[in-house]
Amino acid sequence: MVTGVTGFVGSHVAKALLERGYRVRGTVRDLEKAAWLVNNVFKDYPDTGRFELCYVRVIAAVDAYDEAIQGVSVVAHVASILTMDPDSTKVIPATVAGATSILNASMKEPSVKSFAYTSSLGAATMLAPAAEKALWKFAGEQRPHFTISSVGPSVIIGEALNKAHNEGDGDWIRTLYDGNTAFWDSMPAIYAVDIKDVAVIHAAALLDPEVTNARLHAWGHKCNANDLLVVMRQHFPEREFIDDLAYQTVLNISADFSEPLALLNKWADQDGWRPLEDSVVENVNSIINLA
C-alpha cells in the first residue's frame, strides 16, 4: 500500500513497485482527482487487478487506514498534511497523528511485513522530522511485528508523472525555469536527488529482507541554483534563462549514504545517484510536455 499515491513521491513509489511485479493499493483523499493514475499513467494495471485506489478522507483520523490496510504486506507512508498554515501547533500534531494512525492500523493487520516512512532532510519543514520521531518512538515502545524504515530525501527533482507536480513552489526547477528567484533567496545551496532514486530506495526499504529499522538518507548531489541553470541553458538553448544568482554556495553537511547507494546498486543495477544533469533535463521536459 502506498499512501498519498497521487503525489510526486507517492506516484513514483507506486510505479517502482508495479515495475517490479507487485500489486499496489494507493490511498487518496479525492478519487476524482486521482483518475489520471488509472486512466493514464497506470492504465495497463487496473484491469489485471495489480493497481487499485482506496479512499481515505482524513489521514489523521484514528481509524483512517483500518479498511485500506486489510491484506496488505508492505506499507509506504508517503502522504502528509499539505497546508500553508504557519501555526505549527495545529499542523504538526495532525501530521504526527497521521503517522500514528497508519502505524496502529499496521499493528492490527498481521499481513504487514514492512513499513517505510517518507521523512525529509528537514531543511524545508519540521513536519516530517516530528512524525519521524513519533515513528521511532512507536517502534521502540510497541515492538511491531513488521520492520520499520525511514527514507529521508533532500530536494527532489526529476520527471513528473502529472502536470500538478510541476506547479507551485514545490518544483524547484520550475521556479528557475520561470525566472522566479524569490524561493532561492533563503536557499543558497541544496542537495538534490532524483525522484527515481527516491522511489527505488522506498521499494528496497519495503522489499529487501536485509533492510531493517534503517534510516536511509537519499540526498543525491550537492548543488545550487547556478549549477541547475548551467544545465538548463546547455540543454534548452532556445529559452532565455535568468542570469546566475548572487550569494550561491555549497552545503558543508553530509551523512552516511552507504546503505541507500548499495540498495540502488542492488535494486536498480545503478552505481551512485542518477546524474544531476539527467534529473534536471527530465524535470524541464516534464514542464514542457505536461503544459
Phi and psi restraints in degrees (value plus and minus 20) as a CYANA .aco file:
   2 VAL   PHI    -141.1  -101.1
   2 VAL   PSI      97.4   137.4
   3 THR   PHI    -103.6   -63.6
   3 THR   PSI     132.4   172.4
   4 GLY   PHI      41.3    81.3
   4 GLY   PSI      21.9    61.9
   5 VAL   PHI     -90.3   -50.3
   5 VAL   PSI     -34.6     5.4
   6 THR   PHI    -102.7   -62.7
   6 THR   PSI     -31.6     8.4
   7 GLY   PHI     -97.3   -57.3
   7 GLY   PSI     152.9   192.9
   8 PHE   PHI     -77.6   -37.6
   8 PHE   PSI     -71.0   -31.0
   9 VAL   PHI     -94.2   -54.2
   9 VAL   PSI     -67.5   -27.5
  10 GLY   PHI     -77.5   -37.5
  10 GLY   PSI     -62.6   -22.6
  11 SER   PHI     -86.4   -46.4
  11 SER   PSI     -56.8   -16.8
  12 HIS   PHI     -93.8   -53.8
  12 HIS   PSI     -54.3   -14.3
  13 VAL   PHI     -83.7   -43.7
  13 VAL   PSI     -64.1   -24.1
  14 ALA   PHI     -79.7   -39.7
  14 ALA   PSI     -62.9   -22.9
  15 LYS   PHI     -82.0   -42.0
  15 LYS   PSI     -63.5   -23.5
  16 ALA   PHI     -82.6   -42.6
  16 ALA   PSI     -58.0   -18.0
  17 LEU   PHI     -91.8   -51.8
  17 LEU   PSI     -62.1   -22.1
  18 LEU   PHI     -83.2   -43.2
  18 LEU   PSI     -61.5   -21.5
  19 GLU   PHI     -85.6   -45.6
  19 GLU   PSI     -40.5    -0.5
  20 ARG   PHI    -117.9   -77.9
  20 ARG   PSI      -6.8    33.2
  21 GLY   PHI      69.7   109.7
  21 GLY   PSI      -9.3    30.7
  22 TYR   PHI    -116.6   -76.6
  22 TYR   PSI     133.4   173.4
  23 ARG   PHI    -102.9   -62.9
  23 ARG   PSI     123.1   163.1
  24 VAL   PHI    -149.5  -109.5
  24 VAL   PSI     111.7   151.7
  25 ARG   PHI    -131.9   -91.9
  25 ARG   PSI     100.5   140.5
  26 GLY   PHI    -127.2   -87.2
  26 GLY   PSI     114.9   154.9
  27 THR   PHI    -115.6   -75.6
  27 THR   PSI     121.0   161.0
  28 VAL   PHI    -159.4  -119.4
  28 VAL   PSI     137.8   177.8
  29 ARG   PHI    -119.4   -79.4
  29 ARG   PSI     -26.0    14.0
  30 ASP   PHI    -170.4  -130.4
  30 ASP   PSI      85.5   125.5
  31 LEU   PHI     -84.2   -44.2
  31 LEU   PSI     -55.8   -15.8
  32 GLU   PHI     -85.1   -45.1
  32 GLU   PSI     -63.1   -23.1
  33 LYS   PHI     -91.2   -51.2
  33 LYS   PSI     -35.6     4.4
  34 ALA   PHI    -113.9   -73.9
  34 ALA   PSI     -18.4    21.6
  35 ALA   PHI     -79.8   -39.8
  35 ALA   PSI     -48.8    -8.8
  36 TRP   PHI     -81.6   -41.6
  36 TRP   PSI     -45.3    -5.3
  37 LEU   PHI     -87.9   -47.9
  37 LEU   PSI     -68.3   -28.3
  38 VAL   PHI    -102.1   -62.1
  38 VAL   PSI     -44.8    -4.8
  39 ASN   PHI    -112.4   -72.4
  39 ASN   PSI     -34.8     5.2
  40 ASN   PHI    -153.8  -113.8
  40 ASN   PSI    -100.5   -60.5
  41 VAL   PHI     -79.2   -39.2
  41 VAL   PSI     -64.8   -24.8
  42 PHE   PHI    -132.5   -92.5
  42 PHE   PSI      12.0    52.0
  43 LYS   PHI     -82.5   -42.5
  43 LYS   PSI     -42.1    -2.1
  44 ASP   PHI    -104.0   -64.0
  44 ASP   PSI     -27.3    12.7
  45 TYR   PHI    -119.9   -79.9
  45 TYR   PSI     -57.1   -17.1
  46 PRO   PHI     -78.1   -38.1
  46 PRO   PSI     -59.8   -19.8
  47 ASP   PHI     -84.7   -44.7
  47 ASP   PSI     -44.6    -4.6
  48 THR   PHI    -114.6   -74.6
  48 THR   PSI     -18.1    21.9
  49 GLY   PHI      57.7    97.7
  49 GLY   PSI      -6.0    34.0
  50 ARG   PHI    -112.8   -72.8
  50 ARG   PSI     -32.5     7.5
  51 PHE   PHI    -160.6  -120.6
  51 PHE   PSI     111.8   151.8
  52 GLU   PHI    -166.3  -126.3
  52 GLU   PSI     135.8   175.8
  53 LEU   PHI    -128.1   -88.1
  53 LEU   PSI     127.3   167.3
  54 CYS   PHI    -153.7  -113.7
  54 CYS   PSI     109.5   149.5
  55 TYR   PHI    -101.2   -61.2
  55 TYR   PSI     104.7   144.7
  56 VAL   PHI    -149.4  -109.4
  56 VAL   PSI      86.8   126.8
  57 ARG   PHI     -91.3   -51.3
  57 ARG   PSI     -70.5   -30.5
  58 VAL   PHI    -143.7  -103.7
  58 VAL   PSI      86.3   126.3
  59 ILE   PHI     -90.0   -50.0
  59 ILE   PSI     -37.8     2.2
  60 ALA   PHI    -109.5   -69.5
  60 ALA   PSI     -24.6    15.4
  61 ALA   PHI     -85.2   -45.2
  61 ALA   PSI     128.5   168.5
  62 VAL   PHI     -77.3   -37.3
  62 VAL   PSI     -61.7   -21.7
  63 ASP   PHI    -127.7   -87.7
  63 ASP   PSI       6.0    46.0
  64 ALA   PHI     -74.7   -34.7
  64 ALA   PSI     -59.5   -19.5
  65 TYR   PHI    -129.2   -89.2
  65 TYR   PSI     -13.1    26.9
  66 ASP   PHI     -78.3   -38.3
  66 ASP   PSI     -58.4   -18.4
  67 GLU   PHI    -102.0   -62.0
  67 GLU   PSI     -63.7   -23.7
  68 ALA   PHI     -82.5   -42.5
  68 ALA   PSI     -50.0   -10.0
  69 ILE   PHI    -105.3   -65.3
  69 ILE   PSI     -25.7    14.3
  70 GLN   PHI     -80.9   -40.9
  70 GLN   PSI     105.9   145.9
  71 GLY   PHI      60.9   100.9
  71 GLY   PSI     -17.1    22.9
  72 VAL   PHI    -101.7   -61.7
  72 VAL   PSI     122.5   162.5
  73 SER   PHI    -122.0   -82.0
  73 SER   PSI     -51.3   -11.3
  74 VAL   PHI    -155.5  -115.5
  74 VAL   PSI     130.4   170.4
  75 VAL   PHI    -150.5  -110.5
  75 VAL   PSI     103.9   143.9
  76 ALA   PHI    -128.5   -88.5
  76 ALA   PSI      89.6   129.6
  77 HIS   PHI    -113.9   -73.9
  77 HIS   PSI      75.9   115.9
  78 VAL   PHI    -123.3   -83.3
  78 VAL   PSI     -46.6    -6.6
  79 ALA   PHI     -80.7   -40.7
  79 ALA   PSI     123.7   163.7
  80 SER   PHI    -164.1  -124.1
  80 SER   PSI     148.3   188.3
  81 ILE   PHI     -98.0   -58.0
  81 ILE   PSI      99.0   139.0
  82 LEU   PHI    -120.3   -80.3
  82 LEU   PSI      94.4   134.4
  83 THR   PHI    -177.0  -137.0
  83 THR   PSI     134.5   174.5
  84 MET   PHI    -122.9   -82.9
  84 MET   PSI     -11.4    28.6
  85 ASP   PHI     -82.9   -42.9
  85 ASP   PSI      99.7   139.7
  86 PRO   PHI     -96.1   -56.1
  86 PRO   PSI     -29.3    10.7
  87 ASP   PHI    -102.6   -62.6
  87 ASP   PSI      79.9   119.9
  88 SER   PHI     -86.0   -46.0
  88 SER   PSI     -43.0    -3.0
  89 THR   PHI     -88.7   -48.7
  89 THR   PSI     -38.2     1.8
  90 LYS   PHI    -112.8   -72.8
  90 LYS   PSI     -59.5   -19.5
  91 VAL   PHI    -102.5   -62.5
  91 VAL   PSI     -66.0   -26.0
  92 ILE   PHI     -80.8   -40.8
  92 ILE   PSI     -65.6   -25.6
  93 PRO   PHI     -78.6   -38.6
  93 PRO   PSI     -57.3   -17.3
  94 ALA   PHI     -88.1   -48.1
  94 ALA   PSI     -57.8   -17.8
  95 THR   PHI     -86.0   -46.0
  95 THR   PSI     -64.4   -24.4
  96 VAL   PHI     -84.0   -44.0
  96 VAL   PSI     -59.6   -19.6
  97 ALA   PHI     -82.6   -42.6
  97 ALA   PSI     -57.4   -17.4
  98 GLY   PHI     -83.5   -43.5
  98 GLY   PSI     -63.4   -23.4
  99 ALA   PHI     -86.4   -46.4
  99 ALA   PSI     -61.7   -21.7
 100 THR   PHI     -85.7   -45.7
 100 THR   PSI     -58.0   -18.0
 101 SER   PHI     -80.2   -40.2
 101 SER   PSI     -66.3   -26.3
 102 ILE   PHI     -95.6   -55.6
 102 ILE   PSI     -48.5    -8.5
 103 LEU   PHI     -86.5   -46.5
 103 LEU   PSI     -62.2   -22.2
 104 ASN   PHI     -85.2   -45.2
 104 ASN   PSI     -58.7   -18.7
 105 ALA   PHI     -83.8   -43.8
 105 ALA   PSI     -59.0   -19.0
 106 SER   PHI     -84.9   -44.9
 106 SER   PSI     -56.0   -16.0
 107 MET   PHI     -83.5   -43.5
 107 MET   PSI     -52.2   -12.2
 108 LYS   PHI    -105.0   -65.0
 108 LYS   PSI     -28.1    11.9
 109 GLU   PHI    -130.0   -90.0
 109 GLU   PSI      83.8   123.8
 110 PRO   PHI     -84.4   -44.4
 110 PRO   PSI     -37.0     3.0
 111 SER   PHI     -95.9   -55.9
 111 SER   PSI     -37.2     2.8
 112 VAL   PHI     -89.7   -49.7
 112 VAL   PSI     107.0   147.0
 113 LYS   PHI    -130.3   -90.3
 113 LYS   PSI     -48.8    -8.8
 114 SER   PHI    -170.1  -130.1
 114 SER   PSI     133.2   173.2
 115 PHE   PHI    -158.3  -118.3
 115 PHE   PSI     107.8   147.8
 116 ALA   PHI    -142.2  -102.2
 116 ALA   PSI     111.1   151.1
 117 TYR   PHI    -131.5   -91.5
 117 TYR   PSI     115.0   155.0
 118 THR   PHI    -107.0   -67.0
 118 THR   PSI      89.9   129.9
 119 SER   PHI    -119.9   -79.9
 119 SER   PSI    -167.0  -127.0
 120 SER   PHI    -181.3  -141.3
 120 SER   PSI     150.6   190.6
 121 LEU   PHI     -86.0   -46.0
 121 LEU   PSI     -43.6    -3.6
 122 GLY   PHI      74.7   114.7
 122 GLY   PSI     -20.5    19.5
 123 ALA   PHI     -96.0   -56.0
 123 ALA   PSI     -52.0   -12.0
 124 ALA   PHI    -114.9   -74.9
 124 ALA   PSI     -46.1    -6.1
 125 THR   PHI    -173.2  -133.2
 125 THR   PSI     131.0   171.0
 126 MET   PHI    -114.7   -74.7
 126 MET   PSI     -20.7    19.3
 127 LEU   PHI     -87.9   -47.9
 127 LEU   PSI     -71.8   -31.8
 128 ALA   PHI     -83.5   -43.5
 128 ALA   PSI     -64.6   -24.6
 129 PRO   PHI     -79.7   -39.7
 129 PRO   PSI     -57.9   -17.9
 130 ALA   PHI     -83.7   -43.7
 130 ALA   PSI     -63.2   -23.2
 131 ALA   PHI     -89.2   -49.2
 131 ALA   PSI     -54.0   -14.0
 132 GLU   PHI     -87.6   -47.6
 132 GLU   PSI     -56.4   -16.4
 133 LYS   PHI     -80.2   -40.2
 133 LYS   PSI     -61.6   -21.6
 134 ALA   PHI     -84.8   -44.8
 134 ALA   PSI     -54.8   -14.8
 135 LEU   PHI     -80.5   -40.5
 135 LEU   PSI     -70.7   -30.7
 136 TRP   PHI     -93.4   -53.4
 136 TRP   PSI     -49.0    -9.0
 137 LYS   PHI     -84.3   -44.3
 137 LYS   PSI     -63.3   -23.3
 138 PHE   PHI     -80.9   -40.9
 138 PHE   PSI     -65.6   -25.6
 139 ALA   PHI     -81.0   -41.0
 139 ALA   PSI     -60.3   -20.3
 140 GLY   PHI     -92.2   -52.2
 140 GLY   PSI     -56.1   -16.1
 141 GLU   PHI    -107.7   -67.7
 141 GLU   PSI     -58.6   -18.6
 142 GLN   PHI    -112.3   -72.3
 142 GLN   PSI     -39.5     0.5
 143 ARG   PHI      26.5    66.5
 143 ARG   PSI      45.7    85.7
 144 PRO   PHI     -84.0   -44.0
 144 PRO   PSI     141.9   181.9
 145 HIS   PHI    -102.2   -62.2
 145 HIS   PSI     -17.6    22.4
 146 PHE   PHI    -143.1  -103.1
 146 PHE   PSI     138.2   178.2
 147 THR   PHI     -98.4   -58.4
 147 THR   PSI     131.9   171.9
 148 ILE   PHI    -146.7  -106.7
 148 ILE   PSI     114.6   154.6
 149 SER   PHI    -160.3  -120.3
 149 SER   PSI     136.3   176.3
 150 SER   PHI    -142.1  -102.1
 150 SER   PSI     124.1   164.1
 151 VAL   PHI    -135.5   -95.5
 151 VAL   PSI      98.6   138.6
 152 GLY   PHI    -131.0   -91.0
 152 GLY   PSI      72.6   112.6
 153 PRO   PHI     -97.2   -57.2
 153 PRO   PSI     139.0   179.0
 154 SER   PHI    -111.6   -71.6
 154 SER   PSI    -159.6  -119.6
 155 VAL   PHI     -91.2   -51.2
 155 VAL   PSI     104.9   144.9
 156 ILE   PHI    -120.1   -80.1
 156 ILE   PSI     106.3   146.3
 157 ILE   PHI    -149.8  -109.8
 157 ILE   PSI     153.9   193.9
 158 GLY   PHI     104.4   144.4
 158 GLY   PSI    -185.3  -145.3
 159 GLU   PHI     -84.3   -44.3
 159 GLU   PSI     109.2   149.2
 160 ALA   PHI    -116.0   -76.0
 160 ALA   PSI     126.1   166.1
 161 LEU   PHI    -118.1   -78.1
 161 LEU   PSI     -27.9    12.1
 162 ASN   PHI    -167.4  -127.4
 162 ASN   PSI     126.0   166.0
 163 LYS   PHI     -75.3   -35.3
 163 LYS   PSI     -57.8   -17.8
 164 ALA   PHI     -80.7   -40.7
 164 ALA   PSI     -46.2    -6.2
 165 HIS   PHI     -92.4   -52.4
 165 HIS   PSI     -34.9     5.1
 166 ASN   PHI    -118.6   -78.6
 166 ASN   PSI     -14.1    25.9
 167 GLU   PHI    -131.3   -91.3
 167 GLU   PSI     133.3   173.3
 168 GLY   PHI      63.4   103.4
 168 GLY   PSI     159.1   199.1
 169 ASP   PHI     -91.5   -51.5
 169 ASP   PSI     -30.6     9.4
 170 GLY   PHI     -87.9   -47.9
 170 GLY   PSI     -42.2    -2.2
 171 ASP   PHI    -115.7   -75.7
 171 ASP   PSI      83.0   123.0
 172 TRP   PHI     -87.3   -47.3
 172 TRP   PSI     -54.5   -14.5
 173 ILE   PHI     -89.6   -49.6
 173 ILE   PSI     -58.3   -18.3
 174 ARG   PHI     -80.2   -40.2
 174 ARG   PSI     -59.0   -19.0
 175 THR   PHI     -80.6   -40.6
 175 THR   PSI     -61.9   -21.9
 176 LEU   PHI     -92.0   -52.0
 176 LEU   PSI     -57.3   -17.3
 177 TYR   PHI     -80.0   -40.0
 177 TYR   PSI     -57.9   -17.9
 178 ASP   PHI    -107.9   -67.9
 178 ASP   PSI     -24.6    15.4
 179 GLY   PHI      59.5    99.5
 179 GLY   PSI       1.1    41.1
 180 ASN   PHI    -115.2   -75.2
 180 ASN   PSI      87.3   127.3
 181 THR   PHI    -116.7   -76.7
 181 THR   PSI     -27.2    12.8
 182 ALA   PHI     -76.6   -36.6
 182 ALA   PSI     -59.1   -19.1
 183 PHE   PHI     -86.1   -46.1
 183 PHE   PSI     -45.9    -5.9
 184 TRP   PHI    -111.6   -71.6
 184 TRP   PSI     -30.5     9.5
 185 ASP   PHI     -79.4   -39.4
 185 ASP   PSI     -54.9   -14.9
 186 SER   PHI    -119.3   -79.3
 186 SER   PSI     -12.0    28.0
 187 MET   PHI    -153.2  -113.2
 187 MET   PSI      53.7    93.7
 188 PRO   PHI     -94.5   -54.5
 188 PRO   PSI     -28.4    11.6
 189 ALA   PHI    -179.5  -139.5
 189 ALA   PSI     127.5   167.5
 190 ILE   PHI    -164.0  -124.0
 190 ILE   PSI     149.7   189.7
 191 TYR   PHI    -122.2   -82.2
 191 TYR   PSI     119.2   159.2
 192 ALA   PHI    -147.8  -107.8
 192 ALA   PSI     112.3   152.3
 193 VAL   PHI    -146.4  -106.4
 193 VAL   PSI     126.0   166.0
 194 ASP   PHI     -95.1   -55.1
 194 ASP   PSI     119.4   159.4
 195 ILE   PHI     -78.4   -38.4
 195 ILE   PSI     -52.5   -12.5
 196 LYS   PHI     -89.2   -49.2
 196 LYS   PSI     -55.0   -15.0
 197 ASP   PHI     -85.1   -45.1
 197 ASP   PSI     -63.1   -23.1
 198 VAL   PHI     -80.7   -40.7
 198 VAL   PSI     -62.5   -22.5
 199 ALA   PHI     -85.5   -45.5
 199 ALA   PSI     -63.6   -23.6
 200 VAL   PHI     -83.7   -43.7
 200 VAL   PSI     -60.8   -20.8
 201 ILE   PHI     -86.0   -46.0
 201 ILE   PSI     -57.2   -17.2
 202 HIS   PHI     -80.5   -40.5
 202 HIS   PSI     -68.5   -28.5
 203 ALA   PHI     -80.2   -40.2
 203 ALA   PSI     -62.9   -22.9
 204 ALA   PHI     -85.3   -45.3
 204 ALA   PSI     -58.5   -18.5
 205 ALA   PHI     -81.5   -41.5
 205 ALA   PSI     -51.6   -11.6
 206 LEU   PHI    -104.0   -64.0
 206 LEU   PSI     -55.0   -15.0
 207 LEU   PHI    -125.7   -85.7
 207 LEU   PSI     -43.5    -3.5
 208 ASP   PHI    -103.0   -63.0
 208 ASP   PSI      98.7   138.7
 209 PRO   PHI     -85.7   -45.7
 209 PRO   PSI     -35.8     4.2
 210 GLU   PHI    -105.4   -65.4
 210 GLU   PSI     -28.2    11.8
 211 VAL   PHI    -115.4   -75.4
 211 VAL   PSI      91.6   131.6
 212 THR   PHI    -157.8  -117.8
 212 THR   PSI     107.2   147.2
 213 ASN   PHI      29.3    69.3
 213 ASN   PSI      29.1    69.1
 214 ALA   PHI    -124.6   -84.6
 214 ALA   PSI     126.9   166.9
 215 ARG   PHI    -127.5   -87.5
 215 ARG   PSI      89.7   129.7
 216 LEU   PHI    -124.3   -84.3
 216 LEU   PSI      90.7   130.7
 217 HIS   PHI    -107.8   -67.8
 217 HIS   PSI      89.9   129.9
 218 ALA   PHI    -125.5   -85.5
 218 ALA   PSI      61.0   101.0
 219 TRP   PHI    -119.9   -79.9
 219 TRP   PSI     -51.2   -11.2
 220 GLY   PHI      57.8    97.8
 220 GLY   PSI    -148.5  -108.5
 221 HIS   PHI    -128.1   -88.1
 221 HIS   PSI     122.2   162.2
 222 LYS   PHI     -92.2   -52.2
 222 LYS   PSI     113.8   153.8
 223 CYS   PHI    -184.7  -144.7
 223 CYS   PSI     158.3   198.3
 224 ASN   PHI    -164.0  -124.0
 224 ASN   PSI    -198.2  -158.2
 225 ALA   PHI     -78.2   -38.2
 225 ALA   PSI     -58.6   -18.6
 226 ASN   PHI     -87.9   -47.9
 226 ASN   PSI     -55.1   -15.1
 227 ASP   PHI     -81.3   -41.3
 227 ASP   PSI     -60.6   -20.6
 228 LEU   PHI     -89.6   -49.6
 228 LEU   PSI     -58.9   -18.9
 229 LEU   PHI     -84.6   -44.6
 229 LEU   PSI     -55.6   -15.6
 230 VAL   PHI     -78.4   -38.4
 230 VAL   PSI     -65.4   -25.4
 231 VAL   PHI     -85.3   -45.3
 231 VAL   PSI     -62.8   -22.8
 232 MET   PHI     -85.3   -45.3
 232 MET   PSI     -61.3   -21.3
 233 ARG   PHI     -85.4   -45.4
 233 ARG   PSI     -58.8   -18.8
 234 GLN   PHI     -87.1   -47.1
 234 GLN   PSI     -60.8   -20.8
 235 HIS   PHI    -115.6   -75.6
 235 HIS   PSI     -34.8     5.2
 236 PHE   PHI    -152.1  -112.1
 236 PHE   PSI      42.5    82.5
 237 PRO   PHI     -85.6   -45.6
 237 PRO   PSI     -38.2     1.8
 238 GLU   PHI     -92.7   -52.7
 238 GLU   PSI     -33.4     6.6
 239 ARG   PHI    -126.7   -86.7
 239 ARG   PSI     119.7   159.7
 240 GLU   PHI    -111.0   -71.0
 240 GLU   PSI      96.1   136.1
 241 PHE   PHI    -119.0   -79.0
 241 PHE   PSI     143.3   183.3
 242 ILE   PHI     -86.2   -46.2
 242 ILE   PSI     140.5   180.5
 243 ASP   PHI     -90.1   -50.1
 243 ASP   PSI     144.6   184.6
 244 ASP   PHI     -76.4   -36.4
 244 ASP   PSI     127.8   167.8
 245 LEU   PHI    -106.5   -66.5
 245 LEU   PSI     128.0   168.0
 246 ALA   PHI     -99.8   -59.8
 246 ALA   PSI     141.1   181.1
 247 TYR   PHI      43.8    83.8
 247 TYR   PSI       8.5    48.5
 248 GLN   PHI    -106.2   -66.2
 248 GLN   PSI     125.9   165.9
 249 THR   PHI    -162.8  -122.8
 249 THR   PSI    -179.7  -139.7
 250 VAL   PHI    -152.6  -112.6
 250 VAL   PSI     116.3   156.3
 251 LEU   PHI     -87.6   -47.6
 251 LEU   PSI     121.8   161.8
 252 ASN   PHI    -131.7   -91.7
 252 ASN   PSI       2.1    42.1
 253 ILE   PHI    -124.0   -84.0
 253 ILE   PSI     137.2   177.2
 254 SER   PHI    -171.6  -131.6
 254 SER   PSI    -199.2  -159.2
 255 ALA   PHI    -176.7  -136.7
 255 ALA   PSI     158.3   198.3
 256 ASP   PHI    -106.3   -66.3
 256 ASP   PSI      90.4   130.4
 257 PHE   PHI    -123.1   -83.1
 257 PHE   PSI     -12.4    27.6
 258 SER   PHI     -80.6   -40.6
 258 SER   PSI     -62.6   -22.6
 259 GLU   PHI     -91.1   -51.1
 259 GLU   PSI     -68.7   -28.7
 260 PRO   PHI     -81.2   -41.2
 260 PRO   PSI     -56.1   -16.1
 261 LEU   PHI     -88.2   -48.2
 261 LEU   PSI     -57.1   -17.1
 262 ALA   PHI     -85.2   -45.2
 262 ALA   PSI     -56.2   -16.2
 263 LEU   PHI     -89.3   -49.3
 263 LEU   PSI     -56.9   -16.9
 264 LEU   PHI     -83.1   -43.1
 264 LEU   PSI     -58.5   -18.5
 265 ASN   PHI     -86.8   -46.8
 265 ASN   PSI     -61.7   -21.7
 266 LYS   PHI     -94.6   -54.6
 266 LYS   PSI     -60.3   -20.3
 267 TRP   PHI    -121.1   -81.1
 267 TRP   PSI     -33.8     6.2
 268 ALA   PHI    -149.5  -109.5
 268 ALA   PSI     -14.8    25.2
 269 ASP   PHI      31.0    71.0
 269 ASP   PSI      29.9    69.9
 270 GLN   PHI    -151.2  -111.2
 270 GLN   PSI     112.8   152.8
 271 ASP   PHI    -117.1   -77.1
 271 ASP   PSI      88.3   128.3
 272 GLY   PHI      63.7   103.7
 272 GLY   PSI    -199.9  -159.9
 273 TRP   PHI     -89.3   -49.3
 273 TRP   PSI     133.8   173.8
 274 ARG   PHI     -79.6   -39.6
 274 ARG   PSI     123.2   163.2
 275 PRO   PHI     -77.8   -37.8
 275 PRO   PSI     118.4   158.4
 276 LEU   PHI     -77.7   -37.7
 276 LEU   PSI     -60.0   -20.0
 277 GLU   PHI     -78.4   -38.4
 277 GLU   PSI     -65.9   -25.9
 278 ASP   PHI     -81.8   -41.8
 278 ASP   PSI     -60.8   -20.8
 279 SER   PHI     -84.5   -44.5
 279 SER   PSI     -63.5   -23.5
 280 VAL   PHI     -84.7   -44.7
 280 VAL   PSI     -65.6   -25.6
 281 VAL   PHI     -82.0   -42.0
 281 VAL   PSI     -64.4   -24.4
 282 GLU   PHI     -85.9   -45.9
 282 GLU   PSI     -54.5   -14.5
 283 ASN   PHI     -84.9   -44.9
 283 ASN   PSI     -67.3   -27.3
 284 VAL   PHI     -85.9   -45.9
 284 VAL   PSI     -60.7   -20.7
 285 ASN   PHI     -80.2   -40.2
 285 ASN   PSI     -55.1   -15.1
 286 SER   PHI     -84.9   -44.9
 286 SER   PSI     -61.4   -21.4
 287 ILE   PHI     -79.5   -39.5
 287 ILE   PSI     -62.6   -22.6
 288 ILE   PHI     -93.0   -53.0
 288 ILE   PSI     -68.0   -28.0
 289 ASN   PHI     -95.3   -55.3
 289 ASN   PSI     -45.8    -5.8
 290 LEU   PHI    -120.8   -80.8
 290 LEU   PSI      -9.2    30.8
